[in-house]
Amino acid sequence: MNLVDGRTSITGARRLSWPWQVRLSDAQLHSGPSEPTRIDGVVLIPRRRIDFMQVVG
């Protein structure tokens, strides 16, 4: 998913989500030209911060 700041994207396995937030596990943060950074635990992202989300099954 791409966040509204236009520079940050996050990939991961989607978990139980609610209308106001998305939960990801095994997530990686992609920001700028550097290598992705692995995020430990579960990430909670408010829906208002998401610009684009693609779900692949």
Number of C-alpha atoms within 10 A of each C-alpha: 14 17 18 13 10 10 10 13 20 21 18 17 13 16 13 8 13 10 7 9 15 16 17 20 16 14 20 19 15 17 14 10 6 7 10 15 12 14 15 10 10 15 19 13 16 14 16 10 12 18 13 11 13 8 7 6 3
